[in-house]
Amino acid sequence: MSPEPLRIDVDGEPVSALLLTPPAARAGYVFAHGAGAGMTHAFMSACADELAARGVATLRYQFPYMERGSRRPDAPALAHAAVRAAVAEAARRWPALPLLAGGKSFGGRMTSQAQALSPLPGVRGIAFVGFPLHPQGKPGDERAKHLADVQLPMLFLQGTRDELAELTRLQAVVQRLGARATLHLLAEADHAFHVPARSGRRDAEVRDELLDTMVRWIDAAVDGDAPAR
């Protein structure tokens, strides 16, 4: 399958998007990119293709700064506007599909911030593909404070070697969030979900585990059951 290219208006500024809808899709995931690479990055593309093979549609989209070729991420208000515009476009394209949202690192955090400020219409849960709890080398949990205001199921897919999420701090955040939060750890993976050769696994195997876990969680969120672990 080839994704369908789209244009989405974000406060008067059009951005590119890619829609991938497999036959008999049972859910749609609005999938935002990370801070340093856009929606066509190899990891994003592989995840979209492999989610489609698992029956989950995706809408990838550019934040305005990435569309302009800038390295400086958008101010939160503009990033939140991009999230909302993408969710609205997904709802128009998939009127019969339950919606989930989130993304890689920065994209997932901007999605949850938008949800915390005002619920994203129709979104049933947020999946974080590597939540950036703190800057590298500066452990803290300030970036997670807004999650207390997210009243949706949340899935944290996190590598145990992620230098942007000290494990004990992230586990404490998830524990405070209670039953609506699920943490799945990917052994030896870093923030890019790369594993060293000594792990005995390949990056593709890690991605399979990540996506299998996400799809189980999506199915549970859609069905209204307790979060799948």
mmCIF file of the C-alpha atoms, coordinates in Angstrom:
data_MODEL
# 
_entry.id   MODEL 
# 
loop_
_atom_site.group_PDB 
_atom_site.id 
_atom_site.type_symbol 
_atom_site.label_atom_id 
_atom_site.label_alt_id 
_atom_site.label_comp_id 
_atom_site.label_asym_id 
_atom_site.label_entity_id 
_atom_site.label_seq_id 
_atom_site.pdbx_PDB_ins_code 
_atom_site.Cartn_x 
_atom_site.Cartn_y 
_atom_site.Cartn_z 
_atom_site.occupancy 
_atom_site.B_iso_or_equiv 
_atom_site.pdbx_formal_charge 
_atom_site.auth_seq_id 
_atom_site.auth_comp_id 
_atom_site.auth_asym_id 
_atom_site.auth_atom_id 
_atom_site.pdbx_PDB_model_num 
ATOM 1   C CA . MET A 1 1   ? 0.000   0.000   0.000  1.00 0.00 ? 1   MET A CA 1 
ATOM 2   C CA . SER A 1 2   ? 1.064   3.560   -0.684 1.00 0.00 ? 2   SER A CA 1 
ATOM 3   C CA . PRO A 1 3   ? 0.004   6.390   1.628  1.00 0.00 ? 3   PRO A CA 1 
ATOM 4   C CA . GLU A 1 4   ? -2.236  9.115   0.276  1.00 0.00 ? 4   GLU A CA 1 
ATOM 5   C CA . PRO A 1 5   ? -0.625  12.584  0.430  1.00 0.00 ? 5   PRO A CA 1 
ATOM 6   C CA . LEU A 1 6   ? -2.747  15.311  2.007  1.00 0.00 ? 6   LEU A CA 1 
ATOM 7   C CA . ARG A 1 7   ? -2.540  18.963  2.957  1.00 0.00 ? 7   ARG A CA 1 
ATOM 8   C CA . ILE A 1 8   ? -3.867  20.122  6.329  1.00 0.00 ? 8   ILE A CA 1 
ATOM 9   C CA . ASP A 1 9   ? -4.443  23.745  7.293  1.00 0.00 ? 9   ASP A CA 1 
ATOM 10  C CA . VAL A 1 10  ? -2.894  24.769  10.625 1.00 0.00 ? 10  VAL A CA 1 
ATOM 11  C CA . ASP A 1 11  ? -3.921  28.320  11.526 1.00 0.00 ? 11  ASP A CA 1 
ATOM 12  C CA . GLY A 1 12  ? -3.685  29.368  7.883  1.00 0.00 ? 12  GLY A CA 1 
ATOM 13  C CA . GLU A 1 13  ? -0.434  27.511  7.237  1.00 0.00 ? 13  GLU A CA 1 
ATOM 14  C CA . PRO A 1 14  ? -0.764  24.314  5.158  1.00 0.00 ? 14  PRO A CA 1 
ATOM 15  C CA . VAL A 1 15  ? 1.295   21.296  6.204  1.00 0.00 ? 15  VAL A CA 1 
ATOM 16  C CA . SER A 1 16  ? 1.844   17.925  4.529  1.00 0.00 ? 16  SER A CA 1 
ATOM 17  C CA . ALA A 1 17  ? 0.311   14.700  5.776  1.00 0.00 ? 17  ALA A CA 1 
ATOM 18  C CA . LEU A 1 18  ? 0.204   11.032  4.782  1.00 0.00 ? 18  LEU A CA 1 
ATOM 19  C CA . LEU A 1 19  ? -2.901  8.884   5.168  1.00 0.00 ? 19  LEU A CA 1 
ATOM 20  C CA . LEU A 1 20  ? -2.571  5.092   5.153  1.00 0.00 ? 20  LEU A CA 1 
ATOM 21  C CA . THR A 1 21  ? -5.856  3.197   5.429  1.00 0.00 ? 21  THR A CA 1 
ATOM 22  C CA . PRO A 1 22  ? -5.699  -0.596  5.124  1.00 0.00 ? 22  PRO A CA 1 
ATOM 23  C CA . PRO A 1 23  ? -8.715  -2.628  4.022  1.00 0.00 ? 23  PRO A CA 1 
ATOM 24  C CA . ALA A 1 24  ? -10.979 -3.471  6.961  1.00 0.00 ? 24  ALA A CA 1 
ATOM 25  C CA . ALA A 1 25  ? -9.153  -1.082  9.281  1.00 0.00 ? 25  ALA A CA 1 
ATOM 26  C CA . ARG A 1 26  ? -10.532 -1.296  12.811 1.00 0.00 ? 26  ARG A CA 1 
ATOM 27  C CA . ALA A 1 27  ? -8.980  1.879   14.285 1.00 0.00 ? 27  ALA A CA 1 
ATOM 28  C CA . GLY A 1 28  ? -7.064  4.985   13.267 1.00 0.00 ? 28  GLY A CA 1 
ATOM 29  C CA . TYR A 1 29  ? -3.937  6.400   14.917 1.00 0.00 ? 29  TYR A CA 1 
ATOM 30  C CA . VAL A 1 30  ? -3.018  10.077  14.468 1.00 0.00 ? 30  VAL A CA 1 
ATOM 31  C CA . PHE A 1 31  ? 0.771   9.734   14.509 1.00 0.00 ? 31  PHE A CA 1 
ATOM 32  C CA . ALA A 1 32  ? 2.939   12.817  15.163 1.00 0.00 ? 32  ALA A CA 1 
ATOM 33  C CA . HIS A 1 33  ? 6.676   12.903  14.493 1.00 0.00 ? 33  HIS A CA 1 
ATOM 34  C CA . GLY A 1 34  ? 9.535   13.666  16.899 1.00 0.00 ? 34  GLY A CA 1 
ATOM 35  C CA . ALA A 1 35  ? 11.424  16.926  17.254 1.00 0.00 ? 35  ALA A CA 1 
ATOM 36  C CA . GLY A 1 36  ? 14.364  16.128  15.005 1.00 0.00 ? 36  GLY A CA 1 
ATOM 37  C CA . ALA A 1 37  ? 12.869  14.205  12.080 1.00 0.00 ? 37  ALA A CA 1 
ATOM 38  C CA . GLY A 1 38  ? 9.633   14.518  10.118 1.00 0.00 ? 38  GLY A CA 1 
ATOM 39  C CA . MET A 1 39  ? 6.842   12.175  9.169  1.00 0.00 ? 39  MET A CA 1 
ATOM 40  C CA . THR A 1 40  ? 8.838   10.420  6.420  1.00 0.00 ? 40  THR A CA 1 
ATOM 41  C CA . HIS A 1 41  ? 11.648  9.282   8.719  1.00 0.00 ? 41  HIS A CA 1 
ATOM 42  C CA . ALA A 1 42  ? 12.382  5.567   8.247  1.00 0.00 ? 42  ALA A CA 1 
ATOM 43  C CA . PHE A 1 43  ? 11.083  4.670   11.726 1.00 0.00 ? 43  PHE A CA 1 
ATOM 44  C CA . MET A 1 44  ? 7.818   6.556   11.204 1.00 0.00 ? 44  MET A CA 1 
ATOM 45  C CA . SER A 1 45  ? 7.302   5.002   7.768  1.00 0.00 ? 45  SER A CA 1 
ATOM 46  C CA . ALA A 1 46  ? 8.030   1.481   9.021  1.00 0.00 ? 46  ALA A CA 1 
ATOM 47  C CA . CYS A 1 47  ? 5.631   1.904   11.936 1.00 0.00 ? 47  CYS A CA 1 
ATOM 48  C CA . ALA A 1 48  ? 2.869   3.159   9.621  1.00 0.00 ? 48  ALA A CA 1 
ATOM 49  C CA . ASP A 1 49  ? 3.349   0.280   7.178  1.00 0.00 ? 49  ASP A CA 1 
ATOM 50  C CA . GLU A 1 50  ? 3.458   -2.317  9.937  1.00 0.00 ? 50  GLU A CA 1 
ATOM 51  C CA . LEU A 1 51  ? 0.441   -0.882  11.744 1.00 0.00 ? 51  LEU A CA 1 
ATOM 52  C CA . ALA A 1 52  ? -1.459  -1.082  8.450  1.00 0.00 ? 52  ALA A CA 1 
ATOM 53  C CA . ALA A 1 53  ? -0.513  -4.766  8.236  1.00 0.00 ? 53  ALA A CA 1 
ATOM 54  C CA . ARG A 1 54  ? -2.055  -5.150  11.701 1.00 0.00 ? 54  ARG A CA 1 
ATOM 55  C CA . GLY A 1 55  ? -5.315  -3.432  10.686 1.00 0.00 ? 55  GLY A CA 1 
ATOM 56  C CA . VAL A 1 56  ? -4.642  0.050   12.090 1.00 0.00 ? 56  VAL A CA 1 
ATOM 57  C CA . ALA A 1 57  ? -4.833  3.118   9.837  1.00 0.00 ? 57  ALA A CA 1 
ATOM 58  C CA . THR A 1 58  ? -2.441  6.028   10.386 1.00 0.00 ? 58  THR A CA 1 
ATOM 59  C CA . LEU A 1 59  ? -2.389  9.722   9.660  1.00 0.00 ? 59  LEU A CA 1 
ATOM 60  C CA . ARG A 1 60  ? 1.134   11.137  9.815  1.00 0.00 ? 60  ARG A CA 1 
ATOM 61  C CA . TYR A 1 61  ? 1.598   14.886  9.553  1.00 0.00 ? 61  TYR A CA 1 
ATOM 62  C CA . GLN A 1 62  ? 4.233   17.597  9.724  1.00 0.00 ? 62  GLN A CA 1 
ATOM 63  C CA . PHE A 1 63  ? 4.406   20.221  12.409 1.00 0.00 ? 63  PHE A CA 1 
ATOM 64  C CA . PRO A 1 64  ? 4.689   23.669  10.785 1.00 0.00 ? 64  PRO A CA 1 
ATOM 65  C CA . TYR A 1 65  ? 8.369   24.145  11.681 1.00 0.00 ? 65  TYR A CA 1 
ATOM 66  C CA . MET A 1 66  ? 9.271   20.855  10.013 1.00 0.00 ? 66  MET A CA 1 
ATOM 67  C CA . GLU A 1 67  ? 7.245   21.815  6.943  1.00 0.00 ? 67  GLU A CA 1 
ATOM 68  C CA . ARG A 1 68  ? 9.241   25.054  6.725  1.00 0.00 ? 68  ARG A CA 1 
ATOM 69  C CA . GLY A 1 69  ? 12.553  23.212  7.086  1.00 0.00 ? 69  GLY A CA 1 
ATOM 70  C CA . SER A 1 70  ? 13.361  24.779  10.449 1.00 0.00 ? 70  SER A CA 1 
ATOM 71  C CA . ARG A 1 71  ? 15.136  22.928  13.245 1.00 0.00 ? 71  ARG A CA 1 
ATOM 72  C CA . ARG A 1 72  ? 13.434  24.935  15.980 1.00 0.00 ? 72  ARG A CA 1 
ATOM 73  C CA . PRO A 1 73  ? 10.204  23.260  17.149 1.00 0.00 ? 73  PRO A CA 1 
ATOM 74  C CA . ASP A 1 74  ? 7.013   25.279  17.139 1.00 0.00 ? 74  ASP A CA 1 
ATOM 75  C CA . ALA A 1 75  ? 5.784   27.084  20.221 1.00 0.00 ? 75  ALA A CA 1 
ATOM 76  C CA . PRO A 1 76  ? 3.347   24.848  22.123 1.00 0.00 ? 76  PRO A CA 1 
ATOM 77  C CA . ALA A 1 77  ? 0.241   26.761  21.010 1.00 0.00 ? 77  ALA A CA 1 
ATOM 78  C CA . LEU A 1 78  ? 1.059   26.218  17.329 1.00 0.00 ? 78  LEU A CA 1 
ATOM 79  C CA . ALA A 1 79  ? 2.038   22.586  17.903 1.00 0.00 ? 79  ALA A CA 1 
ATOM 80  C CA . HIS A 1 80  ? -1.267  22.010  19.704 1.00 0.00 ? 80  HIS A CA 1 
ATOM 81  C CA . ALA A 1 81  ? -3.112  23.605  16.783 1.00 0.00 ? 81  ALA A CA 1 
ATOM 82  C CA . ALA A 1 82  ? -1.372  21.149  14.430 1.00 0.00 ? 82  ALA A CA 1 
ATOM 83  C CA . VAL A 1 83  ? -2.441  18.216  16.600 1.00 0.00 ? 83  VAL A CA 1 
ATOM 84  C CA . ARG A 1 84  ? -6.042  19.426  16.607 1.00 0.00 ? 84  ARG A CA 1 
ATOM 85  C CA . ALA A 1 85  ? -6.070  19.989  12.860 1.00 0.00 ? 85  ALA A CA 1 
ATOM 86  C CA . ALA A 1 86  ? -4.692  16.494  12.249 1.00 0.00 ? 86  ALA A CA 1 
ATOM 87  C CA . VAL A 1 87  ? -7.244  14.874  14.572 1.00 0.00 ? 87  VAL A CA 1 
ATOM 88  C CA . ALA A 1 88  ? -10.057 16.784  12.839 1.00 0.00 ? 88  ALA A CA 1 
ATOM 89  C CA . GLU A 1 89  ? -8.777  15.637  9.423  1.00 0.00 ? 89  GLU A CA 1 
ATOM 90  C CA . ALA A 1 90  ? -8.584  12.031  10.619 1.00 0.00 ? 90  ALA A CA 1 
ATOM 91  C CA . ALA A 1 91  ? -12.161 12.218  11.866 1.00 0.00 ? 91  ALA A CA 1 
ATOM 92  C CA . ARG A 1 92  ? -13.282 13.497  8.454  1.00 0.00 ? 92  ARG A CA 1 
ATOM 93  C CA . ARG A 1 93  ? -11.370 10.771  6.607  1.00 0.00 ? 93  ARG A CA 1 
ATOM 94  C CA . TRP A 1 94  ? -12.343 7.921   8.927  1.00 0.00 ? 94  TRP A CA 1 
ATOM 95  C CA . PRO A 1 95  ? -15.847 8.753   10.188 1.00 0.00 ? 95  PRO A CA 1 
ATOM 96  C CA . ALA A 1 96  ? -16.532 5.128   11.153 1.00 0.00 ? 96  ALA A CA 1 
ATOM 97  C CA . LEU A 1 97  ? -13.208 4.390   12.886 1.00 0.00 ? 97  LEU A CA 1 
ATOM 98  C CA . PRO A 1 98  ? -12.383 4.873   16.571 1.00 0.00 ? 98  PRO A CA 1 
ATOM 99  C CA . LEU A 1 99  ? -9.500  7.326   16.921 1.00 0.00 ? 99  LEU A CA 1 
ATOM 100 C CA . LEU A 1 100 ? -6.310  7.152   18.952 1.00 0.00 ? 100 LEU A CA 1 
ATOM 101 C CA . ALA A 1 101 ? -3.556  9.755   18.902 1.00 0.00 ? 101 ALA A CA 1 
ATOM 102 C CA . GLY A 1 102 ? 0.010   10.312  20.026 1.00 0.00 ? 102 GLY A CA 1 
ATOM 103 C CA . GLY A 1 103 ? 3.387   9.985   18.424 1.00 0.00 ? 103 GLY A CA 1 
ATOM 104 C CA . LYS A 1 104 ? 7.127   9.777   18.660 1.00 0.00 ? 104 LYS A CA 1 
ATOM 105 C CA . SER A 1 105 ? 8.726   11.740  21.516 1.00 0.00 ? 105 SER A CA 1 
ATOM 106 C CA . PHE A 1 106 ? 7.914   15.470  20.989 1.00 0.00 ? 106 PHE A CA 1 
ATOM 107 C CA . GLY A 1 107 ? 4.858   14.580  18.904 1.00 0.00 ? 107 GLY A CA 1 
ATOM 108 C CA . GLY A 1 108 ? 3.362   12.451  21.654 1.00 0.00 ? 108 GLY A CA 1 
ATOM 109 C CA . ARG A 1 109 ? 4.050   15.096  24.280 1.00 0.00 ? 109 ARG A CA 1 
ATOM 110 C CA . MET A 1 110 ? 2.405   17.825  22.186 1.00 0.00 ? 110 MET A CA 1 
ATOM 111 C CA . THR A 1 111 ? -0.607  15.549  21.677 1.00 0.00 ? 111 THR A CA 1 
ATOM 112 C CA . SER A 1 112 ? -1.044  14.972  25.403 1.00 0.00 ? 112 SER A CA 1 
ATOM 113 C CA . GLN A 1 113 ? -0.569  18.673  26.156 1.00 0.00 ? 113 GLN A CA 1 
ATOM 114 C CA . ALA A 1 114 ? -3.323  19.512  23.679 1.00 0.00 ? 114 ALA A CA 1 
ATOM 115 C CA . GLN A 1 115 ? -5.587  16.897  25.248 1.00 0.00 ? 115 GLN A CA 1 
ATOM 116 C CA . ALA A 1 116 ? -4.853  18.186  28.754 1.00 0.00 ? 116 ALA A CA 1 
ATOM 117 C CA . LEU A 1 117 ? -5.846  21.731  27.767 1.00 0.00 ? 117 LEU A CA 1 
ATOM 118 C CA . SER A 1 118 ? -9.052  20.716  25.958 1.00 0.00 ? 118 SER A CA 1 
ATOM 119 C CA . PRO A 1 119 ? -10.121 17.175  24.973 1.00 0.00 ? 119 PRO A CA 1 
ATOM 120 C CA . LEU A 1 120 ? -9.387  16.161  21.391 1.00 0.00 ? 120 LEU A CA 1 
ATOM 121 C CA . PRO A 1 121 ? -12.806 15.296  19.877 1.00 0.00 ? 121 PRO A CA 1 
ATOM 122 C CA . GLY A 1 122 ? -13.312 11.589  19.380 1.00 0.00 ? 122 GLY A CA 1 
ATOM 123 C CA . VAL A 1 123 ? -9.893  10.504  20.647 1.00 0.00 ? 123 VAL A CA 1 
ATOM 124 C CA . ARG A 1 124 ? -10.119 7.446   22.897 1.00 0.00 ? 124 ARG A CA 1 
ATOM 125 C CA . GLY A 1 125 ? -6.525  7.150   24.067 1.00 0.00 ? 125 GLY A CA 1 
ATOM 126 C CA . ILE A 1 126 ? -2.969  8.407   23.655 1.00 0.00 ? 126 ILE A CA 1 
ATOM 127 C CA . ALA A 1 127 ? -0.002  6.201   22.752 1.00 0.00 ? 127 ALA A CA 1 
ATOM 128 C CA . PHE A 1 128 ? 3.473   7.589   23.414 1.00 0.00 ? 128 PHE A CA 1 
ATOM 129 C CA . VAL A 1 129 ? 6.276   6.124   21.307 1.00 0.00 ? 129 VAL A CA 1 
ATOM 130 C CA . GLY A 1 130 ? 9.082   7.159   23.627 1.00 0.00 ? 130 GLY A CA 1 
ATOM 131 C CA . PHE A 1 131 ? 7.815   9.844   26.034 1.00 0.00 ? 131 PHE A CA 1 
ATOM 132 C CA . PRO A 1 132 ? 10.548  12.528  26.467 1.00 0.00 ? 132 PRO A CA 1 
ATOM 133 C CA . LEU A 1 133 ? 10.302  12.898  30.240 1.00 0.00 ? 133 LEU A CA 1 
ATOM 134 C CA . HIS A 1 134 ? 13.309  15.230  30.472 1.00 0.00 ? 134 HIS A CA 1 
ATOM 135 C CA . PRO A 1 135 ? 16.197  16.603  28.376 1.00 0.00 ? 135 PRO A CA 1 
ATOM 136 C CA . GLN A 1 136 ? 19.214  14.331  28.041 1.00 0.00 ? 136 GLN A CA 1 
ATOM 137 C CA . GLY A 1 137 ? 21.426  14.589  31.107 1.00 0.00 ? 137 GLY A CA 1 
ATOM 138 C CA . LYS A 1 138 ? 18.859  16.628  33.074 1.00 0.00 ? 138 LYS A CA 1 
ATOM 139 C CA . PRO A 1 139 ? 16.597  14.153  34.908 1.00 0.00 ? 139 PRO A CA 1 
ATOM 140 C CA . GLY A 1 140 ? 13.259  15.506  36.097 1.00 0.00 ? 140 GLY A CA 1 
ATOM 141 C CA . ASP A 1 141 ? 9.528   15.058  35.627 1.00 0.00 ? 141 ASP A CA 1 
ATOM 142 C CA . GLU A 1 142 ? 8.256   18.578  34.896 1.00 0.00 ? 142 GLU A CA 1 
ATOM 143 C CA . ARG A 1 143 ? 7.274   17.522  31.375 1.00 0.00 ? 143 ARG A CA 1 
ATOM 144 C CA . ALA A 1 144 ? 4.828   14.988  32.810 1.00 0.00 ? 144 ALA A CA 1 
ATOM 145 C CA . LYS A 1 145 ? 2.843   17.291  35.104 1.00 0.00 ? 145 LYS A CA 1 
ATOM 146 C CA . HIS A 1 146 ? 0.143   17.940  32.511 1.00 0.00 ? 146 HIS A CA 1 
ATOM 147 C CA . LEU A 1 147 ? -0.607  14.216  32.256 1.00 0.00 ? 147 LEU A CA 1 
ATOM 148 C CA . ALA A 1 148 ? -2.649  14.438  35.455 1.00 0.00 ? 148 ALA A CA 1 
ATOM 149 C CA . ASP A 1 149 ? -5.210  16.362  33.366 1.00 0.00 ? 149 ASP A CA 1 
ATOM 150 C CA . VAL A 1 150 ? -5.393  13.722  30.613 1.00 0.00 ? 150 VAL A CA 1 
ATOM 151 C CA . GLN A 1 151 ? -8.467  11.671  31.432 1.00 0.00 ? 151 GLN A CA 1 
ATOM 152 C CA . LEU A 1 152 ? -7.888  9.013   28.778 1.00 0.00 ? 152 LEU A CA 1 
ATOM 153 C CA . PRO A 1 153 ? -6.073  5.675   28.619 1.00 0.00 ? 153 PRO A CA 1 
ATOM 154 C CA . MET A 1 154 ? -2.371  6.270   27.990 1.00 0.00 ? 154 MET A CA 1 
ATOM 155 C CA . LEU A 1 155 ? 0.256   3.843   26.740 1.00 0.00 ? 155 LEU A CA 1 
ATOM 156 C CA . PHE A 1 156 ? 3.954   4.503   27.325 1.00 0.00 ? 156 PHE A CA 1 
ATOM 157 C CA . LEU A 1 157 ? 6.215   2.487   25.010 1.00 0.00 ? 157 LEU A CA 1 
ATOM 158 C CA . GLN A 1 158 ? 9.693   3.043   26.357 1.00 0.00 ? 158 GLN A CA 1 
ATOM 159 C CA . GLY A 1 159 ? 13.188  1.671   25.901 1.00 0.00 ? 159 GLY A CA 1 
ATOM 160 C CA . THR A 1 160 ? 15.084  0.762   29.049 1.00 0.00 ? 160 THR A CA 1 
ATOM 161 C CA . ARG A 1 161 ? 18.145  2.672   27.766 1.00 0.00 ? 161 ARG A CA 1 
ATOM 162 C CA . ASP A 1 162 ? 16.195  5.825   26.876 1.00 0.00 ? 162 ASP A CA 1 
ATOM 163 C CA . GLU A 1 163 ? 18.335  8.781   27.981 1.00 0.00 ? 163 GLU A CA 1 
ATOM 164 C CA . LEU A 1 164 ? 15.307  11.095  27.825 1.00 0.00 ? 164 LEU A CA 1 
ATOM 165 C CA . ALA A 1 165 ? 13.341  9.097   30.401 1.00 0.00 ? 165 ALA A CA 1 
ATOM 166 C CA . GLU A 1 166 ? 15.144  7.923   33.520 1.00 0.00 ? 166 GLU A CA 1 
ATOM 167 C CA . LEU A 1 167 ? 13.368  4.669   34.254 1.00 0.00 ? 167 LEU A CA 1 
ATOM 168 C CA . THR A 1 168 ? 12.662  5.082   37.965 1.00 0.00 ? 168 THR A CA 1 
ATOM 169 C CA . ARG A 1 169 ? 11.224  8.566   37.362 1.00 0.00 ? 169 ARG A CA 1 
ATOM 170 C CA . LEU A 1 170 ? 9.027   7.364   34.517 1.00 0.00 ? 170 LEU A CA 1 
ATOM 171 C CA . GLN A 1 171 ? 7.762   4.427   36.557 1.00 0.00 ? 171 GLN A CA 1 
ATOM 172 C CA . ALA A 1 172 ? 6.830   6.825   39.345 1.00 0.00 ? 172 ALA A CA 1 
ATOM 173 C CA . VAL A 1 173 ? 4.916   9.033   36.881 1.00 0.00 ? 173 VAL A CA 1 
ATOM 174 C CA . VAL A 1 174 ? 2.979   6.053   35.523 1.00 0.00 ? 174 VAL A CA 1 
ATOM 175 C CA . GLN A 1 175 ? 2.200   4.837   39.042 1.00 0.00 ? 175 GLN A CA 1 
ATOM 176 C CA . ARG A 1 176 ? 0.780   8.247   39.978 1.00 0.00 ? 176 ARG A CA 1 
ATOM 177 C CA . LEU A 1 177 ? -1.462  8.212   36.899 1.00 0.00 ? 177 LEU A CA 1 
ATOM 178 C CA . GLY A 1 178 ? -3.089  5.001   38.107 1.00 0.00 ? 178 GLY A CA 1 
ATOM 179 C CA . ALA A 1 179 ? -5.182  2.592   36.068 1.00 0.00 ? 179 ALA A CA 1 
ATOM 180 C CA . ARG A 1 180 ? -5.437  4.833   33.008 1.00 0.00 ? 180 ARG A CA 1 
ATOM 181 C CA . ALA A 1 181 ? -1.676  4.528   32.332 1.00 0.00 ? 181 ALA A CA 1 
ATOM 182 C CA . THR A 1 182 ? 0.176   1.486   30.992 1.00 0.00 ? 182 THR A CA 1 
ATOM 183 C CA . LEU A 1 183 ? 3.968   1.242   30.722 1.00 0.00 ? 183 LEU A CA 1 
ATOM 184 C CA . HIS A 1 184 ? 5.590   -1.287  28.386 1.00 0.00 ? 184 HIS A CA 1 
ATOM 185 C CA . LEU A 1 185 ? 9.377   -1.491  28.547 1.00 0.00 ? 185 LEU A CA 1 
ATOM 186 C CA . LEU A 1 186 ? 11.464  -2.610  25.582 1.00 0.00 ? 186 LEU A CA 1 
ATOM 187 C CA . ALA A 1 187 ? 14.630  -4.174  26.903 1.00 0.00 ? 187 ALA A CA 1 
ATOM 188 C CA . GLU A 1 188 ? 17.913  -2.552  25.868 1.00 0.00 ? 188 GLU A CA 1 
ATOM 189 C CA . ALA A 1 189 ? 16.215  -0.088  23.463 1.00 0.00 ? 189 ALA A CA 1 
ATOM 190 C CA . ASP A 1 190 ? 17.243  3.571   23.410 1.00 0.00 ? 190 ASP A CA 1 
ATOM 191 C CA . HIS A 1 191 ? 15.087  6.614   22.588 1.00 0.00 ? 191 HIS A CA 1 
ATOM 192 C CA . ALA A 1 192 ? 15.190  5.698   18.879 1.00 0.00 ? 192 ALA A CA 1 
ATOM 193 C CA . PHE A 1 193 ? 14.290  2.070   19.710 1.00 0.00 ? 193 PHE A CA 1 
ATOM 194 C CA . HIS A 1 194 ? 17.718  0.920   18.594 1.00 0.00 ? 194 HIS A CA 1 
ATOM 195 C CA . VAL A 1 195 ? 19.245  -2.020  20.453 1.00 0.00 ? 195 VAL A CA 1 
ATOM 196 C CA . PRO A 1 196 ? 22.949  -2.920  20.671 1.00 0.00 ? 196 PRO A CA 1 
ATOM 197 C CA . ALA A 1 197 ? 24.223  -6.119  19.077 1.00 0.00 ? 197 ALA A CA 1 
ATOM 198 C CA . ARG A 1 198 ? 24.899  -7.598  22.508 1.00 0.00 ? 198 ARG A CA 1 
ATOM 199 C CA . SER A 1 199 ? 21.144  -7.622  23.178 1.00 0.00 ? 199 SER A CA 1 
ATOM 200 C CA . GLY A 1 200 ? 20.726  -10.527 20.754 1.00 0.00 ? 200 GLY A CA 1 
ATOM 201 C CA . ARG A 1 201 ? 17.859  -8.745  19.012 1.00 0.00 ? 201 ARG A CA 1 
ATOM 202 C CA . ARG A 1 202 ? 17.477  -6.630  15.905 1.00 0.00 ? 202 ARG A CA 1 
ATOM 203 C CA . ASP A 1 203 ? 15.747  -3.257  15.725 1.00 0.00 ? 203 ASP A CA 1 
ATOM 204 C CA . ALA A 1 204 ? 12.980  -4.800  13.600 1.00 0.00 ? 204 ALA A CA 1 
ATOM 205 C CA . GLU A 1 205 ? 12.202  -7.282  16.377 1.00 0.00 ? 205 GLU A CA 1 
ATOM 206 C CA . VAL A 1 206 ? 11.962  -4.454  18.891 1.00 0.00 ? 206 VAL A CA 1 
ATOM 207 C CA . ARG A 1 207 ? 9.604   -2.589  16.565 1.00 0.00 ? 207 ARG A CA 1 
ATOM 208 C CA . ASP A 1 208 ? 7.461   -5.733  16.229 1.00 0.00 ? 208 ASP A CA 1 
ATOM 209 C CA . GLU A 1 209 ? 7.158   -5.931  20.007 1.00 0.00 ? 209 GLU A CA 1 
ATOM 210 C CA . LEU A 1 210 ? 6.338   -2.226  20.207 1.00 0.00 ? 210 LEU A CA 1 
ATOM 211 C CA . LEU A 1 211 ? 3.619   -2.397  17.554 1.00 0.00 ? 211 LEU A CA 1 
ATOM 212 C CA . ASP A 1 212 ? 2.121   -5.665  18.783 1.00 0.00 ? 212 ASP A CA 1 
ATOM 213 C CA . THR A 1 213 ? 1.803   -4.081  22.223 1.00 0.00 ? 213 THR A CA 1 
ATOM 214 C CA . MET A 1 214 ? 0.283   -0.922  20.775 1.00 0.00 ? 214 MET A CA 1 
ATOM 215 C CA . VAL A 1 215 ? -2.315  -2.845  18.783 1.00 0.00 ? 215 VAL A CA 1 
ATOM 216 C CA . ARG A 1 216 ? -3.351  -4.934  21.805 1.00 0.00 ? 216 ARG A CA 1 
ATOM 217 C CA . TRP A 1 217 ? -3.731  -1.719  23.787 1.00 0.00 ? 217 TRP A CA 1 
ATOM 218 C CA . ILE A 1 218 ? -5.701  -0.062  20.958 1.00 0.00 ? 218 ILE A CA 1 
ATOM 219 C CA . ASP A 1 219 ? -8.072  -3.010  20.805 1.00 0.00 ? 219 ASP A CA 1 
ATOM 220 C CA . ALA A 1 220 ? -8.603  -2.830  24.576 1.00 0.00 ? 220 ALA A CA 1 
ATOM 221 C CA . ALA A 1 221 ? -9.102  0.950   24.508 1.00 0.00 ? 221 ALA A CA 1 
ATOM 222 C CA . VAL A 1 222 ? -11.617 0.665   21.679 1.00 0.00 ? 222 VAL A CA 1 
ATOM 223 C CA . ASP A 1 223 ? -13.481 -2.106  23.465 1.00 0.00 ? 223 ASP A CA 1 
ATOM 224 C CA . GLY A 1 224 ? -13.502 -0.131  26.722 1.00 0.00 ? 224 GLY A CA 1 
ATOM 225 C CA . ASP A 1 225 ? -11.662 -2.820  28.649 1.00 0.00 ? 225 ASP A CA 1 
ATOM 226 C CA . ALA A 1 226 ? -8.808  -2.366  31.093 1.00 0.00 ? 226 ALA A CA 1 
ATOM 227 C CA . PRO A 1 227 ? -5.591  -1.313  29.320 1.00 0.00 ? 227 PRO A CA 1 
ATOM 228 C CA . ALA A 1 228 ? -3.730  -4.223  27.757 1.00 0.00 ? 228 ALA A CA 1 
ATOM 229 C CA . ARG A 1 229 ? -0.198  -4.722  29.048 1.00 0.00 ? 229 ARG A CA 1 
# 
